[in-house]
Amino acid sequence: MNILLIIVVIIAVILLFTGGFVSAVNWLLWVGIVLLLLAIIAWIIRALTGSRRA
């Protein structure tokens, strides 16, 4: 019975860490998408206004 309890605890800890990593990666994915959209909008505005510094 103790071995079964230890196995259940190990599986629970693994699932807890996996769930935390998945949610963190999901959050970072949305942050990356937002930053990419902001960069594209800034590039379009710079291209349309013609304000280029060389």
PDBQT receptor file of N, H, CA, C and O in Angstrom, charges set to zero:
ATOM      1  N   MET A   1       0.825  -1.193   0.000  1.00  0.00    +0.000 N 
ATOM      2  CA  MET A   1       0.000   0.000   0.000  1.00  0.00    +0.000 C 
ATOM      3  C   MET A   1       0.865   1.252   0.000  1.00  0.00    +0.000 C 
ATOM      4  O   MET A   1       0.498   2.250  -0.620  1.00  0.00    +0.000 OA
ATOM      5  N   ASN A   2       2.004   1.220   0.681  1.00  0.00    +0.000 N 
ATOM      6  H   ASN A   2       2.302   0.409   1.184  1.00  0.00    +0.000 HD
ATOM      7  CA  ASN A   2       2.878   2.389   0.708  1.00  0.00    +0.000 C 
ATOM      8  C   ASN A   2       3.496   2.665  -0.653  1.00  0.00    +0.000 C 
ATOM      9  O   ASN A   2       3.684   3.822  -1.027  1.00  0.00    +0.000 OA
ATOM     10  N   ILE A   3       3.813   1.613  -1.394  1.00  0.00    +0.000 N 
ATOM     11  H   ILE A   3       3.660   0.672  -1.090  1.00  0.00    +0.000 HD
ATOM     12  CA  ILE A   3       4.389   1.790  -2.729  1.00  0.00    +0.000 C 
ATOM     13  C   ILE A   3       3.369   2.446  -3.653  1.00  0.00    +0.000 C 
ATOM     14  O   ILE A   3       3.720   3.317  -4.449  1.00  0.00    +0.000 OA
ATOM     15  N   LEU A   4       2.108   2.031  -3.550  1.00  0.00    +0.000 N 
ATOM     16  H   LEU A   4       1.823   1.323  -2.903  1.00  0.00    +0.000 HD
ATOM     17  CA  LEU A   4       1.045   2.624  -4.359  1.00  0.00    +0.000 C 
ATOM     18  C   LEU A   4       0.883   4.106  -4.019  1.00  0.00    +0.000 C 
ATOM     19  O   LEU A   4       0.697   4.930  -4.915  1.00  0.00    +0.000 OA
ATOM     20  N   LEU A   5       0.952   4.444  -2.743  1.00  0.00    +0.000 N 
ATOM     21  H   LEU A   5       1.103   3.775  -2.016  1.00  0.00    +0.000 HD
ATOM     22  CA  LEU A   5       0.833   5.838  -2.316  1.00  0.00    +0.000 C 
ATOM     23  C   LEU A   5       2.001   6.667  -2.851  1.00  0.00    +0.000 C 
ATOM     24  O   LEU A   5       1.807   7.800  -3.293  1.00  0.00    +0.000 OA
ATOM     25  N   ILE A   6       3.191   6.119  -2.813  1.00  0.00    +0.000 N 
ATOM     26  H   ILE A   6       3.350   5.200  -2.453  1.00  0.00    +0.000 HD
ATOM     27  CA  ILE A   6       4.367   6.840  -3.326  1.00  0.00    +0.000 C 
ATOM     28  C   ILE A   6       4.240   7.062  -4.831  1.00  0.00    +0.000 C 
ATOM     29  O   ILE A   6       4.572   8.140  -5.323  1.00  0.00    +0.000 OA
ATOM     30  N   ILE A   7       3.769   6.067  -5.563  1.00  0.00    +0.000 N 
ATOM     31  H   ILE A   7       3.499   5.190  -5.163  1.00  0.00    +0.000 HD
ATOM     32  CA  ILE A   7       3.578   6.196  -7.010  1.00  0.00    +0.000 C 
ATOM     33  C   ILE A   7       2.543   7.272  -7.310  1.00  0.00    +0.000 C 
ATOM     34  O   ILE A   7       2.737   8.081  -8.218  1.00  0.00    +0.000 OA
ATOM     35  N   VAL A   8       1.449   7.291  -6.557  1.00  0.00    +0.000 N 
ATOM     36  H   VAL A   8       1.292   6.634  -5.819  1.00  0.00    +0.000 HD
ATOM     37  CA  VAL A   8       0.409   8.300  -6.763  1.00  0.00    +0.000 C 
ATOM     38  C   VAL A   8       0.950   9.697  -6.474  1.00  0.00    +0.000 C 
ATOM     39  O   VAL A   8       0.634  10.638  -7.203  1.00  0.00    +0.000 OA
ATOM     40  N   VAL A   9       1.758   9.849  -5.429  1.00  0.00    +0.000 N 
ATOM     41  H   VAL A   9       2.015   9.085  -4.837  1.00  0.00    +0.000 HD
ATOM     42  CA  VAL A   9       2.335  11.148  -5.099  1.00  0.00    +0.000 C 
ATOM     43  C   VAL A   9       3.292  11.602  -6.199  1.00  0.00    +0.000 C 
ATOM     44  O   VAL A   9       3.278  12.773  -6.576  1.00  0.00    +0.000 OA
ATOM     45  N   ILE A  10       4.115  10.706  -6.714  1.00  0.00    +0.000 N 
ATOM     46  H   ILE A  10       4.126   9.755  -6.407  1.00  0.00    +0.000 HD
ATOM     47  CA  ILE A  10       5.049  11.057  -7.782  1.00  0.00    +0.000 C 
ATOM     48  C   ILE A  10       4.293  11.477  -9.037  1.00  0.00    +0.000 C 
ATOM     49  O   ILE A  10       4.657  12.466  -9.673  1.00  0.00    +0.000 OA
ATOM     50  N   ILE A  11       3.253  10.746  -9.398  1.00  0.00    +0.000 N 
ATOM     51  H   ILE A  11       2.957   9.943  -8.881  1.00  0.00    +0.000 HD
ATOM     52  CA  ILE A  11       2.449  11.101 -10.571  1.00  0.00    +0.000 C 
ATOM     53  C   ILE A  11       1.771  12.454 -10.367  1.00  0.00    +0.000 C 
ATOM     54  O   ILE A  11       1.700  13.255 -11.299  1.00  0.00    +0.000 OA
ATOM     55  N   ALA A  12       1.274  12.717  -9.162  1.00  0.00    +0.000 N 
ATOM     56  H   ALA A  12       1.332  12.066  -8.405  1.00  0.00    +0.000 HD
ATOM     57  CA  ALA A  12       0.625  13.994  -8.881  1.00  0.00    +0.000 C 
ATOM     58  C   ALA A  12       1.608  15.149  -9.004  1.00  0.00    +0.000 C 
ATOM     59  O   ALA A  12       1.260  16.202  -9.540  1.00  0.00    +0.000 OA
ATOM     60  N   VAL A  13       2.819  14.969  -8.518  1.00  0.00    +0.000 N 
ATOM     61  H   VAL A  13       3.102  14.114  -8.083  1.00  0.00    +0.000 HD
ATOM     62  CA  VAL A  13       3.834  16.029  -8.608  1.00  0.00    +0.000 C 
ATOM     63  C   VAL A  13       4.221  16.268 -10.067  1.00  0.00    +0.000 C 
ATOM     64  O   VAL A  13       4.366  17.415 -10.488  1.00  0.00    +0.000 OA
ATOM     65  N   ILE A  14       4.388  15.199 -10.834  1.00  0.00    +0.000 N 
ATOM     66  H   ILE A  14       4.270  14.267 -10.492  1.00  0.00    +0.000 HD
ATOM     67  CA  ILE A  14       4.726  15.338 -12.251  1.00  0.00    +0.000 C 
ATOM     68  C   ILE A  14       3.615  16.074 -12.991  1.00  0.00    +0.000 C 
ATOM     69  O   ILE A  14       3.893  16.965 -13.794  1.00  0.00    +0.000 OA
ATOM     70  N   LEU A  15       2.368  15.715 -12.730  1.00  0.00    +0.000 N 
ATOM     71  H   LEU A  15       2.143  14.992 -12.077  1.00  0.00    +0.000 HD
ATOM     72  CA  LEU A  15       1.249  16.392 -13.394  1.00  0.00    +0.000 C 
ATOM     73  C   LEU A  15       1.148  17.848 -12.963  1.00  0.00    +0.000 C 
ATOM     74  O   LEU A  15       0.797  18.705 -13.774  1.00  0.00    +0.000 OA
ATOM     75  N   LEU A  16       1.448  18.143 -11.710  1.00  0.00    +0.000 N 
ATOM     76  H   LEU A  16       1.734  17.446 -11.051  1.00  0.00    +0.000 HD
ATOM     77  CA  LEU A  16       1.415  19.523 -11.229  1.00  0.00    +0.000 C 
ATOM     78  C   LEU A  16       2.448  20.369 -11.956  1.00  0.00    +0.000 C 
ATOM     79  O   LEU A  16       2.140  21.466 -12.423  1.00  0.00    +0.000 OA
ATOM     80  N   PHE A  17       3.684  19.859 -12.055  1.00  0.00    +0.000 N 
ATOM     81  H   PHE A  17       3.935  18.968 -11.676  1.00  0.00    +0.000 HD
ATOM     82  CA  PHE A  17       4.730  20.619 -12.758  1.00  0.00    +0.000 C 
ATOM     83  C   PHE A  17       4.418  20.747 -14.239  1.00  0.00    +0.000 C 
ATOM     84  O   PHE A  17       4.642  21.806 -14.826  1.00  0.00    +0.000 OA
ATOM     85  N   THR A  18       3.904  19.683 -14.854  1.00  0.00    +0.000 N 
ATOM     86  H   THR A  18       3.722  18.823 -14.377  1.00  0.00    +0.000 HD
ATOM     87  CA  THR A  18       3.567  19.721 -16.274  1.00  0.00    +0.000 C 
ATOM     88  C   THR A  18       2.475  20.756 -16.539  1.00  0.00    +0.000 C 
ATOM     89  O   THR A  18       2.561  21.514 -17.505  1.00  0.00    +0.000 OA
ATOM     90  N   GLY A  19       1.469  20.790 -15.703  1.00  0.00    +0.000 N 
ATOM     91  H   GLY A  19       1.399  20.175 -14.918  1.00  0.00    +0.000 HD
ATOM     92  CA  GLY A  19       0.402  21.779 -15.856  1.00  0.00    +0.000 C 
ATOM     93  C   GLY A  19       0.915  23.197 -15.698  1.00  0.00    +0.000 C 
ATOM     94  O   GLY A  19       0.491  24.094 -16.425  1.00  0.00    +0.000 OA
ATOM     95  N   GLY A  20       1.818  23.410 -14.761  1.00  0.00    +0.000 N 
ATOM     96  H   GLY A  20       2.163  22.680 -14.169  1.00  0.00    +0.000 HD
ATOM     97  CA  GLY A  20       2.399  24.736 -14.574  1.00  0.00    +0.000 C 
ATOM     98  C   GLY A  20       3.225  25.162 -15.764  1.00  0.00    +0.000 C 
ATOM     99  O   GLY A  20       3.147  26.316 -16.185  1.00  0.00    +0.000 OA
ATOM    100  N   PHE A  21       4.018  24.254 -16.321  1.00  0.00    +0.000 N 
ATOM    101  H   PHE A  21       4.081  23.316 -15.979  1.00  0.00    +0.000 HD
ATOM    102  CA  PHE A  21       4.840  24.582 -17.481  1.00  0.00    +0.000 C 
ATOM    103  C   PHE A  21       3.978  24.864 -18.701  1.00  0.00    +0.000 C 
ATOM    104  O   PHE A  21       4.276  25.775 -19.474  1.00  0.00    +0.000 OA
ATOM    105  N   VAL A  22       2.914  24.093 -18.881  1.00  0.00    +0.000 N 
ATOM    106  H   VAL A  22       2.672  23.353 -18.253  1.00  0.00    +0.000 HD
ATOM    107  CA  VAL A  22       2.045  24.289 -20.042  1.00  0.00    +0.000 C 
ATOM    108  C   VAL A  22       1.360  25.646 -19.957  1.00  0.00    +0.000 C 
ATOM    109  O   VAL A  22       1.252  26.348 -20.962  1.00  0.00    +0.000 OA
ATOM    110  N   SER A  23       0.894  26.024 -18.768  1.00  0.00    +0.000 N 
ATOM    111  H   SER A  23       0.982  25.453 -17.951  1.00  0.00    +0.000 HD
ATOM    112  CA  SER A  23       0.240  27.322 -18.643  1.00  0.00    +0.000 C 
ATOM    113  C   SER A  23       1.239  28.454 -18.826  1.00  0.00    +0.000 C 
ATOM    114  O   SER A  23       0.896  29.490 -19.394  1.00  0.00    +0.000 OA
ATOM    115  N   ALA A  24       2.474  28.274 -18.353  1.00  0.00    +0.000 N 
ATOM    116  H   ALA A  24       2.753  27.432 -17.892  1.00  0.00    +0.000 HD
ATOM    117  CA  ALA A  24       3.499  29.300 -18.543  1.00  0.00    +0.000 C 
ATOM    118  C   ALA A  24       3.854  29.441 -20.018  1.00  0.00    +0.000 C 
ATOM    119  O   ALA A  24       3.997  30.557 -20.517  1.00  0.00    +0.000 OA
ATOM    120  N   VAL A  25       3.998  28.317 -20.718  1.00  0.00    +0.000 N 
ATOM    121  H   VAL A  25       3.882  27.411 -20.312  1.00  0.00    +0.000 HD
ATOM    122  CA  VAL A  25       4.308  28.369 -22.146  1.00  0.00    +0.000 C 
ATOM    123  C   VAL A  25       3.157  28.986 -22.910  1.00  0.00    +0.000 C 
ATOM    124  O   VAL A  25       3.378  29.749 -23.850  1.00  0.00    +0.000 OA
ATOM    125  N   ASN A  26       1.931  28.669 -22.524  1.00  0.00    +0.000 N 
ATOM    126  H   ASN A  26       1.752  28.048 -21.760  1.00  0.00    +0.000 HD
ATOM    127  CA  ASN A  26       0.758  29.249 -23.175  1.00  0.00    +0.000 C 
ATOM    128  C   ASN A  26       0.737  30.755 -22.989  1.00  0.00    +0.000 C 
ATOM    129  O   ASN A  26       0.431  31.485 -23.932  1.00  0.00    +0.000 OA
ATOM    130  N   TRP A  27       1.056  31.241 -21.788  1.00  0.00    +0.000 N 
ATOM    131  H   TRP A  27       1.305  30.648 -21.022  1.00  0.00    +0.000 HD
ATOM    132  CA  TRP A  27       1.083  32.677 -21.520  1.00  0.00    +0.000 C 
ATOM    133  C   TRP A  27       2.183  33.348 -22.336  1.00  0.00    +0.000 C 
ATOM    134  O   TRP A  27       1.973  34.418 -22.907  1.00  0.00    +0.000 OA
ATOM    135  N   LEU A  28       3.354  32.720 -22.389  1.00  0.00    +0.000 N 
ATOM    136  H   LEU A  28       3.525  31.851 -21.925  1.00  0.00    +0.000 HD
ATOM    137  CA  LEU A  28       4.455  33.296 -23.166  1.00  0.00    +0.000 C 
ATOM    138  C   LEU A  28       4.141  33.300 -24.659  1.00  0.00    +0.000 C 
ATOM    139  O   LEU A  28       4.590  34.189 -25.382  1.00  0.00    +0.000 OA
ATOM    140  N   LEU A  29       3.381  32.321 -25.125  1.00  0.00    +0.000 N 
ATOM    141  H   LEU A  29       3.017  31.598 -24.538  1.00  0.00    +0.000 HD
ATOM    142  CA  LEU A  29       2.980  32.292 -26.524  1.00  0.00    +0.000 C 
ATOM    143  C   LEU A  29       2.113  33.499 -26.853  1.00  0.00    +0.000 C 
ATOM    144  O   LEU A  29       2.306  34.134 -27.890  1.00  0.00    +0.000 OA
ATOM    145  N   TRP A  30       1.153  33.825 -25.979  1.00  0.00    +0.000 N 
ATOM    146  H   TRP A  30       0.996  33.309 -25.137  1.00  0.00    +0.000 HD
ATOM    147  CA  TRP A  30       0.304  34.997 -26.207  1.00  0.00    +0.000 C 
ATOM    148  C   TRP A  30       1.107  36.285 -26.132  1.00  0.00    +0.000 C 
ATOM    149  O   TRP A  30       0.869  37.204 -26.916  1.00  0.00    +0.000 OA
ATOM    150  N   VAL A  31       2.054  36.371 -25.203  1.00  0.00    +0.000 N 
ATOM    151  H   VAL A  31       2.247  35.625 -24.566  1.00  0.00    +0.000 HD
ATOM    152  CA  VAL A  31       2.907  37.552 -25.113  1.00  0.00    +0.000 C 
ATOM    153  C   VAL A  31       3.713  37.713 -26.399  1.00  0.00    +0.000 C 
ATOM    154  O   VAL A  31       3.851  38.827 -26.906  1.00  0.00    +0.000 OA
ATOM    155  N   GLY A  32       4.239  36.627 -26.926  1.00  0.00    +0.000 N 
ATOM    156  H   GLY A  32       4.127  35.723 -26.514  1.00  0.00    +0.000 HD
ATOM    157  CA  GLY A  32       4.990  36.673 -28.176  1.00  0.00    +0.000 C 
ATOM    158  C   GLY A  32       4.131  37.127 -29.344  1.00  0.00    +0.000 C 
ATOM    159  O   GLY A  32       4.586  37.909 -30.179  1.00  0.00    +0.000 OA
ATOM    160  N   ILE A  33       2.897  36.647 -29.415  1.00  0.00    +0.000 N 
ATOM    161  H   ILE A  33       2.528  36.011 -28.737  1.00  0.00    +0.000 HD
ATOM    162  CA  ILE A  33       1.989  37.054 -30.492  1.00  0.00    +0.000 C 
ATOM    163  C   ILE A  33       1.692  38.543 -30.405  1.00  0.00    +0.000 C 
ATOM    164  O   ILE A  33       1.690  39.230 -31.426  1.00  0.00    +0.000 OA
ATOM    165  N   VAL A  34       1.442  39.053 -29.204  1.00  0.00    +0.000 N 
ATOM    166  H   VAL A  34       1.444  38.495 -28.374  1.00  0.00    +0.000 HD
ATOM    167  CA  VAL A  34       1.154  40.474 -29.024  1.00  0.00    +0.000 C 
ATOM    168  C   VAL A  34       2.366  41.319 -29.413  1.00  0.00    +0.000 C 
ATOM    169  O   VAL A  34       2.217  42.332 -30.096  1.00  0.00    +0.000 OA
ATOM    170  N   LEU A  35       3.560  40.914 -28.988  1.00  0.00    +0.000 N 
ATOM    171  H   LEU A  35       3.681  40.091 -28.433  1.00  0.00    +0.000 HD
ATOM    172  CA  LEU A  35       4.767  41.665 -29.349  1.00  0.00    +0.000 C 
ATOM    173  C   LEU A  35       5.003  41.633 -30.857  1.00  0.00    +0.000 C 
ATOM    174  O   LEU A  35       5.424  42.636 -31.433  1.00  0.00    +0.000 OA
ATOM    175  N   LEU A  36       4.743  40.516 -31.494  1.00  0.00    +0.000 N 
ATOM    176  H   LEU A  36       4.400  39.701 -31.026  1.00  0.00    +0.000 HD
ATOM    177  CA  LEU A  36       4.890  40.424 -32.940  1.00  0.00    +0.000 C 
ATOM    178  C   LEU A  36       3.920  41.360 -33.648  1.00  0.00    +0.000 C 
ATOM    179  O   LEU A  36       4.295  42.034 -34.607  1.00  0.00    +0.000 OA
ATOM    180  N   LEU A  37       2.679  41.405 -33.185  1.00  0.00    +0.000 N 
ATOM    181  H   LEU A  37       2.374  40.857 -32.406  1.00  0.00    +0.000 HD
ATOM    182  CA  LEU A  37       1.703  42.318 -33.783  1.00  0.00    +0.000 C 
ATOM    183  C   LEU A  37       2.107  43.771 -33.593  1.00  0.00    +0.000 C 
ATOM    184  O   LEU A  37       1.961  44.575 -34.513  1.00  0.00    +0.000 OA
ATOM    185  N   LEU A  38       2.616  44.123 -32.410  1.00  0.00    +0.000 N 
ATOM    186  H   LEU A  38       2.735  43.469 -31.663  1.00  0.00    +0.000 HD
ATOM    187  CA  LEU A  38       3.072  45.494 -32.183  1.00  0.00    +0.000 C 
ATOM    188  C   LEU A  38       4.235  45.850 -33.105  1.00  0.00    +0.000 C 
ATOM    189  O   LEU A  38       4.296  46.965 -33.624  1.00  0.00    +0.000 OA
ATOM    190  N   ALA A  39       5.154  44.913 -33.309  1.00  0.00    +0.000 N 
ATOM    191  H   ALA A  39       5.105  44.008 -32.887  1.00  0.00    +0.000 HD
ATOM    192  CA  ALA A  39       6.285  45.167 -34.201  1.00  0.00    +0.000 C 
ATOM    193  C   ALA A  39       5.821  45.349 -35.642  1.00  0.00    +0.000 C 
ATOM    194  O   ALA A  39       6.337  46.215 -36.350  1.00  0.00    +0.000 OA
ATOM    195  N   ILE A  40       4.863  44.554 -36.084  1.00  0.00    +0.000 N 
ATOM    196  H   ILE A  40       4.444  43.851 -35.510  1.00  0.00    +0.000 HD
ATOM    197  CA  ILE A  40       4.340  44.689 -37.443  1.00  0.00    +0.000 C 
ATOM    198  C   ILE A  40       3.624  46.021 -37.615  1.00  0.00    +0.000 C 
ATOM    199  O   ILE A  40       3.788  46.683 -38.640  1.00  0.00    +0.000 OA
ATOM    200  N   ILE A  41       2.832  46.422 -36.625  1.00  0.00    +0.000 N 
ATOM    201  H   ILE A  41       2.699  45.885 -35.792  1.00  0.00    +0.000 HD
ATOM    202  CA  ILE A  41       2.128  47.712 -36.701  1.00  0.00    +0.000 C 
ATOM    203  C   ILE A  41       3.126  48.864 -36.736  1.00  0.00    +0.000 C 
ATOM    204  O   ILE A  41       2.955  49.807 -37.509  1.00  0.00    +0.000 OA
ATOM    205  N   ALA A  42       4.165  48.798 -35.905  1.00  0.00    +0.000 N 
ATOM    206  H   ALA A  42       4.304  48.032 -35.277  1.00  0.00    +0.000 HD
ATOM    207  CA  ALA A  42       5.181  49.860 -35.902  1.00  0.00    +0.000 C 
ATOM    208  C   ALA A  42       5.900  49.904 -37.244  1.00  0.00    +0.000 C 
ATOM    209  O   ALA A  42       6.186  50.993 -37.743  1.00  0.00    +0.000 OA
ATOM    210  N   TRP A  43       6.202  48.749 -37.845  1.00  0.00    +0.000 N 
ATOM    211  H   TRP A  43       5.970  47.865 -37.439  1.00  0.00    +0.000 HD
ATOM    212  CA  TRP A  43       6.870  48.718 -39.140  1.00  0.00    +0.000 C 
ATOM    213  C   TRP A  43       5.989  49.308 -40.234  1.00  0.00    +0.000 C 
ATOM    214  O   TRP A  43       6.476  50.042 -41.094  1.00  0.00    +0.000 OA
ATOM    215  N   ILE A  44       4.686  48.991 -40.206  1.00  0.00    +0.000 N 
ATOM    216  H   ILE A  44       4.291  48.394 -39.507  1.00  0.00    +0.000 HD
ATOM    217  CA  ILE A  44       3.746  49.532 -41.205  1.00  0.00    +0.000 C 
ATOM    218  C   ILE A  44       3.636  51.045 -41.067  1.00  0.00    +0.000 C 
ATOM    219  O   ILE A  44       3.645  51.758 -42.070  1.00  0.00    +0.000 OA
ATOM    220  N   ILE A  45       3.533  51.544 -39.837  1.00  0.00    +0.000 N 
ATOM    221  H   ILE A  45       3.527  50.964 -39.022  1.00  0.00    +0.000 HD
ATOM    222  CA  ILE A  45       3.437  52.985 -39.627  1.00  0.00    +0.000 C 
ATOM    223  C   ILE A  45       4.707  53.672 -40.112  1.00  0.00    +0.000 C 
ATOM    224  O   ILE A  45       4.636  54.724 -40.748  1.00  0.00    +0.000 OA
ATOM    225  N   ARG A  46       5.855  53.096 -39.822  1.00  0.00    +0.000 N 
ATOM    226  H   ARG A  46       5.912  52.241 -39.305  1.00  0.00    +0.000 HD
ATOM    227  CA  ARG A  46       7.122  53.697 -40.264  1.00  0.00    +0.000 C 
ATOM    228  C   ARG A  46       7.222  53.665 -41.789  1.00  0.00    +0.000 C 
ATOM    229  O   ARG A  46       7.729  54.613 -42.389  1.00  0.00    +0.000 OA
ATOM    230  N   ALA A  47       6.756  52.608 -42.416  1.00  0.00    +0.000 N 
ATOM    231  H   ALA A  47       6.344  51.838 -41.929  1.00  0.00    +0.000 HD
ATOM    232  CA  ALA A  47       6.806  52.506 -43.882  1.00  0.00    +0.000 C 
ATOM    233  C   ALA A  47       5.842  53.481 -44.531  1.00  0.00    +0.000 C 
ATOM    234  O   ALA A  47       6.162  54.053 -45.573  1.00  0.00    +0.000 OA
ATOM    235  N   LEU A  48       4.671  53.687 -43.943  1.00  0.00    +0.000 N 
ATOM    236  H   LEU A  48       4.411  53.223 -43.096  1.00  0.00    +0.000 HD
ATOM    237  CA  LEU A  48       3.678  54.587 -44.540  1.00  0.00    +0.000 C 
ATOM    238  C   LEU A  48       4.061  56.052 -44.364  1.00  0.00    +0.000 C 
ATOM    239  O   LEU A  48       3.851  56.862 -45.267  1.00  0.00    +0.000 OA
ATOM    240  N   THR A  49       4.618  56.395 -43.211  1.00  0.00    +0.000 N 
ATOM    241  H   THR A  49       4.788  55.737 -42.477  1.00  0.00    +0.000 HD
ATOM    242  CA  THR A  49       4.968  57.797 -42.978  1.00  0.00    +0.000 C 
ATOM    243  C   THR A  49       6.283  58.157 -43.636  1.00  0.00    +0.000 C 
ATOM    244  O   THR A  49       6.555  59.340 -43.843  1.00  0.00    +0.000 OA
ATOM    245  N   GLY A  50       7.101  57.189 -43.968  1.00  0.00    +0.000 N 
ATOM    246  H   GLY A  50       6.880  56.228 -43.799  1.00  0.00    +0.000 HD
ATOM    247  CA  GLY A  50       8.342  57.457 -44.663  1.00  0.00    +0.000 C 
ATOM    248  C   GLY A  50       9.414  58.063 -43.765  1.00  0.00    +0.000 C 
ATOM    249  O   GLY A  50      10.377  58.644 -44.265  1.00  0.00    +0.000 OA
ATOM    250  N   SER A  51       9.266  57.941 -42.469  1.00  0.00    +0.000 N 
ATOM    251  H   SER A  51       8.483  57.469 -42.063  1.00  0.00    +0.000 HD
ATOM    252  CA  SER A  51      10.274  58.508 -41.561  1.00  0.00    +0.000 C 
ATOM    253  C   SER A  51      11.377  57.491 -41.363  1.00  0.00    +0.000 C 
ATOM    254  O   SER A  51      11.320  56.676 -40.442  1.00  0.00    +0.000 OA
ATOM    255  N   ARG A  52      12.378  57.535 -42.223  1.00  0.00    +0.000 N 
ATOM    256  H   ARG A  52      12.424  58.196 -42.971  1.00  0.00    +0.000 HD
ATOM    257  CA  ARG A  52      13.494  56.601 -42.132  1.00  0.00    +0.000 C 
ATOM    258  C   ARG A  52      14.757  57.385 -41.815  1.00  0.00    +0.000 C 
ATOM    259  O   ARG A  52      15.048  58.390 -42.463  1.00  0.00    +0.000 OA
ATOM    260  N   ARG A  53      15.485  56.941 -40.848  1.00  0.00    +0.000 N 
ATOM    261  H   ARG A  53      15.249  56.124 -40.321  1.00  0.00    +0.000 HD
ATOM    262  CA  ARG A  53      16.752  57.570 -40.499  1.00  0.00    +0.000 C 
ATOM    263  C   ARG A  53      17.872  56.661 -40.992  1.00  0.00    +0.000 C 
ATOM    264  O   ARG A  53      17.953  55.491 -40.622  1.00  0.00    +0.000 OA
ATOM    265  N   ALA A  54      18.722  57.220 -41.827  1.00  0.00    +0.000 N 
ATOM    266  H   ALA A  54      18.656  58.171 -42.128  1.00  0.00    +0.000 HD
ATOM    267  CA  ALA A  54      19.822  56.401 -42.354  1.00  0.00    +0.000 C 
ATOM    268  C   ALA A  54      21.153  57.032 -42.013  1.00  0.00    +0.000 C 
ATOM    269  O   ALA A  54      22.201  56.493 -42.369  1.00  0.00    +0.000 OA
TER     270      ALA A  54
